[in-house]
Amino acid sequence: MNSNLTGRLPKSLYNCSSLLRARFDGNQLTGDISESFGVYLHLNYISINDNKFYGTISDNWSKCKNLMTIQMGGNQISGNIPPSFGNLTQLQLLNLSSNNLVGEIPKQFRRMNGLLTLVLSNNRLSGVVPQDLGSLGELSLLDLSMNRLNGFIPSSLGDCLKLFNLNLSNNNLTQEIPDRIGSLLHLSYLDLSQNVLTGEIPSALSRLSSLVSLNISHNKLSGYIPKTFDLMNTLSSIDLSYNQLEGPIPNNKVFTNVSIEALQGNKDLCGNIPGLKQCASGMHKSNGNPKLALIISLPLLGALLLGGFTGMLAFYSRRLKKMSSTQLEDEDKHSEDFFSISTFNGRPTYHEILKVTEEFKETYCIGKGGCGSVYKAKLASGDTVAVKRLHSSSEMINRNDFLNEIRALTRIRHRNIVKLHGYCSHAQNSFLVYEYLEGGSLAYILSNQTAQNFDWKKRVNIIKGVAYALSYMHHDCSPPIVHRDISSKNILFDSEYEACVSDFGTSKILNKDSSNWSNVAGTFGYLAPEFAYTMKVTEKCDVYSFGVLVLEVIKGEHPGDMLTSLTSSSTNKVELQDLVDHRLPVPLLEIKKLVTLILALAIRCVNSDPDVRPTMYDVSQILAAFP
């Protein structure tokens, strides 16, 4: 992925029947897509986004019965979308955006009842928006923008109650906006701009209590802006320009701060906005002065699984040079006083580490934590490793569980996870050996002046990297791995400042058949509230810690007592300016929208009810939608 690869895929790939997962996105690969890929009975994920593949989509893909993700955006694929895609009932994400596809959207899509993300934007699709899309009850993101669709917006979309993002812009859609769109209580982004919609703006839209961005510009909408828009306190962006609207603008924050560009080109709007005429006396009755607050509502259940149309960020592109062996080695039978699980020659490396650190002199110590101290060790091979020497009090309660966990962790290969090379145990010392990352920790960077060099784009990438790592640990490892100590001190950076999750000293392998009871571990201020009294380890503990971490990255410091205000249902409201790092310039409009979305997601993650929190897979898919 993103490796600047050119040319065609090897012919042998066509018959690679054992293929499980394939990512080729972000290269310059070419070839006829129907001749490059075969039938893969075990394949669950394919991404060829942003290449130069051409040709038509084969029916072979519908024979890949385990496929859950198909990403083919940003190529030169032509022809129709195969109706046989409807047979992929297990499919969760389909992205065919930015190609040359023609024809209608297959009605057979109604059978894909597990679909979470459907992105068909920027093609030449025609016909109507199928009514049957309303039967996709799990759908979170629907993007059909920049096509040639006509007819009306089906009211059945109001049945997709988990929709988080709906984009039908830049088509030829006509008639009125359906009232039933107002039923989408988890909808945060609605874009119906650049169509031929008529009639009045339905007052039902004011029921969209989670709506952050509304764009219905460049249509033929008429009449007054509904007075009930006064109550839409979550809105942070609105564009009503180039319609035939008239009358006073509502009295809430988004309209108070709106620019004339978002209102221009209308018939006769008025209000206290530079560029608009003042309303006639008595025409504009105020409802009072509502608090100017950006409320990021809690009921963002539909925020689970936005993403996918640009593909997830890179991983597997960088490998730490293996130290001397790629085979996992157990040495528990070699000696009564020595044991190791490692990707290296355990006993010699154990003694070498003792030698190069002068038996763990303070000079070589680069960090301390609850379970032990970390030392930097440069080996004769030229490799530098981080060695976490465990305190004697950190010895495992259940040796077999601990060793099974270490074996699992040494098998992890992910760009955003610090590689664990192994574990060595002796009567005098027990330590974990990790790859060494020279970029320092997130906690250190946020606490000093270098934080100013971490602009909004870099901070978004940090958040994405951590999300991808946790999603991998929770959903791609068997059994799943819970970190249990996600905090800014455990996020390290490599030489390219890619964020990597470190320190698995307190992690625990989850057995789905066990109660997962455990000792208290983690960092104060990041622990999920239920952990304090249940002592039960679940993936949702990590989700909570991740939410706190996201707030810290955006704010530039731990949110502290603000967590209570953000998660309470009281009338106390938190403004966006209170949640951002003032050492950075005010974010521009586009990045501001993204930061607002991420903050909304973070607040969902720190909900006191674990069942309300999204999964890390959901979070990673949402974030992956943004470049």
Order of alpha helices (4+ residues) and beta strands (2+ residues): beta-beta-beta-alpha-beta-beta-beta-beta-beta-beta-beta-beta-beta-beta-beta-beta-beta-beta-beta-beta-beta-beta-alpha-beta-beta-beta-alpha-beta-beta-beta-alpha-beta-beta-alpha-alpha-beta-beta-beta-beta-alpha-alpha-alpha-alpha-alpha
